[in-house]
Amino acid sequence: MSTDTQSDAPAESRPEAAAASSPEFRAEVHSFQAEVAELLHLMVHSVYSETDVFLRELISNASDACDRLRWEAIARPELLADDPGLTIRLRPDSAAGTLTVSDNGVGMDRQELVDNLGTIARSGTRAFVGKLAEAKDGSGLIGQFGVGFYAAFMVADRIEVTSRRAGSPETWMWRSTGANGFELEPADAAGAARVGRGTEIVLHLKEDAKKYLQVHEIERVVHAYSDHIQFPIILVGAGETSTGETAGDEAESAATPRQINTASAVWQRSKSELKPDDYTQAYRSICGAFDEPAVTLHYRAEGRQSYAVLLFVPSSSMFDLYDPARKSHLKLYVRRVYITDDAVLLPSWLRFVRGVVDSEDLPLNLSREMLQNNPQVAAMRKAITGKVLSELESVATKDAETFATVWESFGAVIKEGLYEEPDRREQILGLARFTSTTGTGRTLAQYVADLKENQTEIYYLAGDDLDRLKANPKLEAARARGIEVLLLTDPVDALWTSLRIDFKGKGFKSLSQGEVDFSLVPLAEVAKAESETPDDKAVDEAAVIAAVKLALGERVSDVKASQRLTDSAACLVAGGFGPDRELERLLAKQNRGSGTKPILELNMRHALVGAVAQESGAGHAEEAVDLALLLFEQAQILDGELPDDPAAFARRLNRLVTRGLPTS
């Protein structure tokens, strides 16, 4: 590998060489961050079926280093001047049992080696390590979470990294066995001469990983996962056969350095040239994935702006989908030069879409700050978002099974757009799929087509557990009239439904908020027959409400006779203004709740409610209070909440049960 201007000086005169040769110098010893240590333990002591991931990840890191150097060289051309041909090199050495992966990219200085190879400064790392420990095959998680360097410890028992930052006179060596920590020291004269710029990683392979010294194995991995890397991947050195002996033809072919990847920008090629397998390979290379893409979108925009787009919707959810940063992960190129993956070319509610956008018009020196306010980027973002939604609509129409998979994985994220992007609501609502009291995978178009006579609203019930929602007493009156109710269990549902939006002129109405009147919707035949049965247990509503209000005090804001209940005794609802019950619960978890007290609704035909009236009328105040509190706490439990005082609830329930037991 050629070197930059710093390598022209004699190796012995360089500061790092002098330090390394000094008898007083000792290598710095560093401990790994706790999460890194645990991660490496998993890598060293676990056997994943897809160990190929290590080479894919190291090549990807080398490609990123070359990309970053091209970016920095826009402002500082001298960084590339003496060695403009950016390449990635793979060198198997059968005699030494090592595989070397090197690049002449941007390189790392001392602090970057410490930060990049000793720390995982990323949200959710602890949860990731736990999930990796549980996985039978963690290769997909490794790729998704960006800890690819550490995957090398699956195949190597010792790793040495020599690196020189572009434009720096210093070359540093990092080494580790994957145990407790790593050593760091200035490279010796040979290392400094060998790595004039960029990074060299030497893997001392474990005995059971020696297959990666074979030429055909290296080529297989590169063709499968890294063929579309934008820089030449050069294979140099000698290979080894599976028997451990160097094969004549293979050794001869490996002795001559040769490029083993196509290094073509697949997104710049015509769709007619590409086969499904080409897209799958590009998806795995660009996105670091192992699954198949569920949806592929490849097109070229022409007109005021010209840019190529290659996007993928994964077939399974990625680990960092709910990372607090909620960042889009599209890579922005300008005329095949990588710029950033932080250009926000899609809104955060489409952050699961991965891929590349390559512009012909944007300036190469576009800074990240300029990206935020650039009108061309804003226009691209709007157009690409529209294309993605149109493609999802097409898939939903033509391939319902594939779309069902996409919605199951990413529907909760897409619905964030209902709250964040009003202009897209109609499209998003059209895409949305719901579980309801009628079935699963229901669209709003189907819901509206099945509206009952005189029904004017779309009814829903929000909560955090589907089975609990299905058993919620607030559904009783709707069920008696055959009214379909959407059962919403994603946290975002409590947010977008609070906006009072509509679909095809039909508003959304929560069954746990405000007044609900189904009187104009005809009863189903069975419910109609039951309602016509004479009621001999009518109670004095005003007396019951007064007694319950007195017993509950400030626990509730009001007590009312319910139009929602037909079988259960009581339920809790929110007032007509302010947050819905589910939204209030979510806000309360973040200490942002309004503190609004719920309304207790009572089924005046229920025996327990009648008992309150009886005990109150008979002057049994203590028994009436116990029954009133039981109604309230029972409603809390049905909503998935604990009673305010579980011990008092248990004592109260025991008293009521004991009173009903026969005396001996």
Summary of the structure (lengths in Angstrom):
residues: 664
radius of gyration: 33.0
end to end distance: 98.2
largest distance: 106.8
contacts: 2111
relative contact order: 0.07
helix: 46%
strand: 18%
